[in-house]
């Protein structure tokens, strides 16, 4: 009798029946991956929580083909009952499919169902990267649904999102794929007064959406212009299109111009204040002198330059006093 047969007999024997389901799986995954062993494992997994089963199968999943993984997913997903279950399954599937590049056809329906369940289990924390990696396989076909899950996590969910994290990167990919639908969802939240969306989304998102989508939505509506201004891109050697539209149409509105100024002055930098201010003045001088730039843009640039020149004079005085 071979080692594999002996191990199978052991699993079928009295010692195996004395173990609870978790212990049965624990023992089975440490032996040869025979068909009888797989049967014992699947039987045991059906009797224990999803998080426990996924934990026990970490590493052993290399013995499963796509069909067997799909069968496990079909059993596990309806039995998710906690955040721990959800996170463990997301983690396990990402690890199992890591080398695939994208979610295989046999698993697409199940993985998509799992991905879209995040609104029920929003605290993905350390599994955010795993979730986003699985979700990227569906950007081409379900961009709006994925964006909605992320936005729901921010409001009403209360999650944090910032440029550079996995959620922000995926949201931008969704916005590039379905810009009109994603912007319509964002805009409706802004109009409902969602301060979380207003505070956490930034110019990085509008950078992924064609400017005509946003400007068409704004139209001649000053209220909408004021909603867009705080998240509109402003910086650049040439005037970013949304900022150009807002300043051309609503440049005389103090709230619009102040919001754009706040964005323009924001951000991080290193080095003397005077050097940064000089760079900003040089950029805006190009806007002010260009005959192709609307009058509203040139006027705003001139006003900001006056303010920056005053700040630069003070900065140079302060820096001179600080020199050894």
C-alpha positions as CSV (number, residue, x, y, z in Angstrom):
1,X,0.0,0.0,0.0
2,X,1.4,3.4,-0.9
3,X,1.7,6.5,1.2
4,X,-1.3,8.2,-0.5
5,X,-3.5,5.2,0.1
6,X,-2.4,5.0,3.7
7,X,-3.2,8.6,4.2
8,X,-6.6,8.2,2.6
9,X,-7.4,5.3,4.9
10,X,-6.3,7.3,7.8
11,X,-8.8,10.1,6.9
12,X,-11.5,7.5,6.5
13,X,-10.7,5.8,9.8
14,X,-11.7,6.2,13.4
15,X,-9.2,8.9,14.2
16,X,-10.6,11.1,11.4
17,X,-14.2,10.7,12.6
18,X,-13.1,11.7,16.1
19,X,-12.0,15.1,14.8
20,X,-14.4,18.0,14.4
21,X,-14.8,19.4,10.9
22,X,-12.1,22.1,11.4
23,X,-9.6,19.4,12.7
24,X,-10.5,17.2,9.8
25,X,-9.7,19.9,7.2
26,X,-6.5,20.8,9.2
27,X,-5.3,17.2,8.9
28,X,-6.4,16.7,5.3
29,X,-4.6,19.7,3.8
30,X,-1.3,18.4,5.2
31,X,-1.3,15.2,3.2
32,X,-1.3,14.2,-0.4
33,X,-3.9,16.1,-2.6
34,X,-5.8,12.9,-3.6
35,X,-9.4,13.0,-4.8
36,X,-10.5,11.3,-1.6
37,X,-8.6,13.9,0.4
38,X,-10.2,16.7,-1.6
39,X,-13.6,15.2,-0.8
40,X,-12.9,15.2,2.9
41,X,-11.7,18.8,2.7
42,X,-14.8,20.0,0.8
43,X,-17.1,18.1,3.2
44,X,-15.3,19.7,6.2
45,X,-15.3,23.2,4.7
46,X,-19.1,23.1,4.3
47,X,-19.4,22.8,8.1
48,X,-17.1,25.6,9.3
49,X,-17.2,29.4,8.9
50,X,-15.8,30.9,5.7
51,X,-13.0,32.7,7.4
52,X,-11.8,29.5,9.1
53,X,-12.0,27.5,5.9
54,X,-10.1,30.1,3.9
55,X,-7.4,30.3,6.5
56,X,-7.0,26.5,6.5
57,X,-6.7,26.5,2.7
58,X,-4.0,29.2,2.4
59,X,-1.2,27.6,0.4
60,X,-3.2,24.5,-0.4
61,X,-5.2,26.2,-3.2
62,X,-2.4,25.4,-5.7
63,X,-4.0,21.9,-5.7
64,X,-7.3,23.2,-7.1
65,X,-8.2,23.9,-10.7
66,X,-10.6,26.7,-11.7
67,X,-13.7,24.5,-11.6
68,X,-12.9,23.3,-8.1
69,X,-12.2,26.9,-6.9
70,X,-15.5,28.0,-8.5
71,X,-17.4,25.2,-6.6
72,X,-15.8,26.4,-3.4
73,X,-16.7,30.0,-4.1
74,X,-20.3,29.0,-4.8
75,X,-20.5,27.4,-1.3
76,X,-18.6,30.1,0.5
77,X,-20.2,33.3,-0.9
78,X,-23.8,32.6,0.3
79,X,-22.4,31.7,3.7
80,X,-20.5,35.0,4.3
81,X,-21.8,36.2,7.7
82,X,-19.2,38.6,8.9
83,X,-16.5,41.1,7.9
84,X,-13.9,38.5,8.8
85,X,-15.5,36.0,6.4
86,X,-15.6,38.6,3.6
87,X,-12.0,39.8,4.1
88,X,-10.7,36.2,4.3
89,X,-12.4,35.1,1.1
90,X,-11.2,38.3,-0.8
91,X,-7.7,37.6,0.5
92,X,-7.8,33.9,-0.4
93,X,-9.2,34.4,-3.9
94,X,-6.6,37.1,-4.7
95,X,-3.8,34.9,-3.6
96,X,-5.2,31.9,-5.5
97,X,-5.5,33.9,-8.7
98,X,-2.4,36.1,-8.3
99,X,-0.5,34.5,-11.2
100,X,-3.6,34.6,-13.5
101,X,-3.4,38.2,-14.6
102,X,-7.2,38.4,-14.6
103,X,-10.1,36.5,-13.2
104,X,-10.7,33.2,-15.2
105,X,-14.0,32.8,-17.0
106,X,-15.2,30.0,-14.7
107,X,-14.9,32.3,-11.7
108,X,-16.0,35.6,-13.1
109,X,-19.6,35.5,-12.0
110,X,-18.7,34.4,-8.5
111,X,-15.9,36.9,-8.0
112,X,-18.0,39.7,-9.3
113,X,-20.8,38.8,-6.9
114,X,-18.2,38.9,-4.1
115,X,-16.7,42.2,-5.2
116,X,-20.1,43.9,-5.3
117,X,-20.8,42.7,-1.8
118,X,-18.4,45.2,-0.4
119,X,-21.2,47.6,0.4
120,X,-22.4,45.0,3.0
121,X,-18.9,44.5,4.4
122,X,-17.1,47.8,3.9
123,X,-14.3,47.5,6.4
124,X,-11.8,45.9,4.0
125,X,-8.8,47.6,5.6
126,X,-5.7,45.5,4.8
127,X,-7.6,43.7,2.0
128,X,-8.2,46.9,0.1
129,X,-5.3,46.0,-2.3
130,X,-6.7,42.5,-2.8
131,X,-10.2,43.8,-3.4
132,X,-9.0,46.3,-5.9
133,X,-6.9,43.8,-7.8
134,X,-9.8,41.4,-8.2
135,X,-12.1,44.3,-9.2
136,X,-9.8,45.5,-12.0
137,X,-10.8,42.5,-14.0
138,X,-14.3,44.0,-14.2
139,X,-13.6,47.7,-15.0
140,X,-14.2,47.1,-18.7
141,X,-17.7,45.7,-18.1
142,X,-18.9,47.0,-14.7
143,X,-17.1,50.4,-14.3
144,X,-20.2,52.2,-12.9
145,X,-21.1,49.5,-10.4
146,X,-17.5,49.3,-9.1
147,X,-17.4,53.1,-8.8
148,X,-20.7,53.1,-6.9
149,X,-19.3,50.6,-4.4
150,X,-16.3,52.8,-3.7
151,X,-18.4,56.0,-3.5
152,X,-20.9,54.3,-1.2
153,X,-18.0,53.4,1.0
154,X,-17.1,57.1,1.4
155,X,-20.7,58.3,1.7
156,X,-22.7,57.0,3.5
157,X,-20.0,54.6,4.6
158,X,-17.5,57.0,6.1
159,X,-14.4,55.4,4.5
160,X,-11.4,57.6,3.7
161,X,-10.1,57.9,0.2
162,X,-7.1,59.9,-1.1
163,X,-5.0,60.1,-4.2
164,X,-2.5,57.3,-4.3
165,X,-4.6,54.6,-2.5
166,X,-6.1,51.6,-4.2
167,X,-9.7,52.8,-4.1
168,X,-8.7,56.1,-5.7
169,X,-6.8,54.4,-8.5
170,X,-9.6,52.1,-9.3
171,X,-12.2,54.9,-9.1
172,X,-10.1,56.9,-11.7
173,X,-10.0,53.8,-13.9
174,X,-13.8,53.5,-13.7
175,X,-14.2,57.2,-14.5
176,X,-12.0,56.8,-17.6
177,X,-14.1,53.8,-18.8
178,X,-17.6,55.3,-18.0
179,X,-17.1,59.0,-17.4
180,X,-20.6,60.2,-17.9
181,X,-22.2,57.6,-15.6
182,X,-19.5,58.0,-12.9
183,X,-19.7,61.8,-13.0
184,X,-23.5,61.7,-12.8
185,X,-23.2,59.6,-9.6
186,X,-20.6,61.9,-8.1
187,X,-22.6,65.0,-9.1
188,X,-25.8,63.7,-7.6
189,X,-24.0,63.2,-4.3
190,X,-22.6,66.7,-4.4
191,X,-26.0,68.1,-5.1
192,X,-27.4,66.2,-2.1
193,X,-24.9,68.0,0.1
194,X,-22.5,65.1,0.7
195,X,-19.7,66.8,2.6
196,X,-17.7,63.6,2.7
197,X,-17.6,63.4,-1.1
198,X,-16.9,67.2,-1.3
199,X,-14.0,66.9,1.2
200,X,-12.4,63.6,0.0
201,X,-12.6,63.8,-3.8
202,X,-10.1,66.1,-5.3
203,X,-8.8,67.3,-8.6
204,X,-7.3,63.9,-9.3
205,X,-10.8,62.5,-10.0
206,X,-11.8,65.3,-12.5
207,X,-8.4,64.7,-14.2
208,X,-9.8,61.3,-15.2
209,X,-13.1,62.7,-16.6
210,X,-13.4,64.6,-19.9
211,X,-13.9,68.3,-19.2
212,X,-16.9,68.5,-21.5
213,X,-18.8,66.0,-19.3
214,X,-18.3,68.3,-16.3
215,X,-18.9,71.6,-18.1
216,X,-22.0,70.3,-19.8
217,X,-23.4,69.3,-16.4
218,X,-22.6,72.7,-14.9
219,X,-24.0,74.7,-17.8
220,X,-25.1,78.1,-16.6
221,X,-25.9,77.0,-13.1
222,X,-24.0,78.9,-10.5
223,X,-24.8,76.4,-7.7
224,X,-23.3,73.6,-9.7
225,X,-20.3,75.8,-10.6
226,X,-19.7,76.3,-6.8
227,X,-19.9,72.5,-6.2
228,X,-17.3,71.7,-8.9
229,X,-14.9,74.5,-8.2
230,X,-13.3,73.0,-5.0
231,X,-12.4,69.8,-6.9
232,X,-11.4,71.3,-10.2
233,X,-7.8,71.0,-11.4
234,X,-6.2,74.4,-11.5
235,X,-2.4,74.0,-11.9
236,X,-0.5,73.7,-15.2
237,X,1.4,75.6,-17.8
238,X,-1.9,76.1,-19.6
239,X,-5.3,76.6,-17.9
240,X,-6.9,73.2,-17.2
241,X,-10.2,73.0,-19.2
242,X,-12.7,72.8,-16.2
243,X,-11.0,75.8,-14.4
244,X,-11.0,77.7,-17.7
245,X,-14.7,77.1,-18.2
246,X,-15.6,78.1,-14.6
247,X,-13.5,81.3,-14.7
248,X,-14.9,82.2,-18.1
249,X,-18.5,81.7,-17.1
250,X,-18.4,82.4,-13.3
251,X,-15.1,84.3,-12.7
252,X,-16.9,87.1,-11.0
253,X,-18.4,84.8,-8.4
254,X,-16.4,85.1,-5.2
255,X,-17.1,81.5,-4.1
256,X,-15.9,80.0,-7.4
257,X,-12.8,82.2,-7.6
258,X,-11.9,81.6,-3.9
259,X,-12.3,77.8,-4.3
260,X,-10.0,77.8,-7.3
261,X,-7.5,79.9,-5.4
262,X,-7.6,77.5,-2.5
263,X,-6.8,74.6,-4.8
264,X,-4.1,76.5,-6.6
265,X,-2.3,77.4,-3.3
266,X,-2.7,73.9,-1.8
267,X,-0.3,71.0,-1.9
268,X,3.1,70.2,-0.5
269,X,6.5,71.6,-1.5
270,X,10.1,71.7,-0.4
271,X,12.4,74.7,-0.3
272,X,12.0,78.4,0.2
273,X,8.5,79.9,0.1
274,X,9.8,82.6,-2.2
275,X,11.0,80.1,-4.8
276,X,7.6,78.4,-4.9
277,X,5.8,81.7,-5.1
278,X,8.0,82.8,-7.9
279,X,7.2,79.7,-9.9
280,X,3.4,80.3,-9.3
281,X,3.7,83.9,-10.5
282,X,5.6,82.8,-13.6
283,X,2.9,80.2,-14.4
284,X,0.0,82.6,-14.0
285,X,1.8,85.3,-15.9
286,X,1.7,83.0,-18.9
287,X,-2.1,82.7,-18.5
288,X,-2.5,86.4,-18.1
289,X,-0.5,87.3,-21.2
290,X,-2.1,84.7,-23.5
291,X,-4.6,86.2,-26.0
292,X,-6.2,82.8,-26.4
293,X,-7.2,82.7,-22.7
294,X,-10.7,84.0,-21.8
295,X,-10.9,87.4,-20.1
296,X,-12.3,85.8,-16.9
297,X,-9.1,83.6,-16.6
298,X,-6.8,86.5,-17.3
299,X,-8.5,88.7,-14.7
300,X,-8.4,85.9,-12.0
301,X,-4.7,85.3,-12.8
302,X,-3.9,89.0,-12.5
303,X,-5.7,89.2,-9.1
304,X,-3.8,86.1,-7.8
305,X,-0.5,87.4,-9.1
306,X,-1.0,90.6,-7.1
307,X,-1.6,88.6,-4.0
308,X,1.3,86.3,-4.6
309,X,3.7,89.2,-5.1
310,X,2.7,90.6,-1.7
311,X,3.3,87.2,-0.1
312,X,6.7,86.8,-1.9
313,X,7.9,90.2,-0.6
314,X,7.1,89.0,2.9
315,X,8.7,85.6,2.3
316,X,11.9,87.1,1.1
317,X,12.1,89.4,4.2
318,X,11.5,86.5,6.5
319,X,14.1,84.3,4.7
320,X,16.7,87.1,4.8
321,X,16.2,87.4,8.6
322,X,16.6,83.6,9.0
323,X,19.9,83.4,7.2
324,X,22.8,82.8,9.5
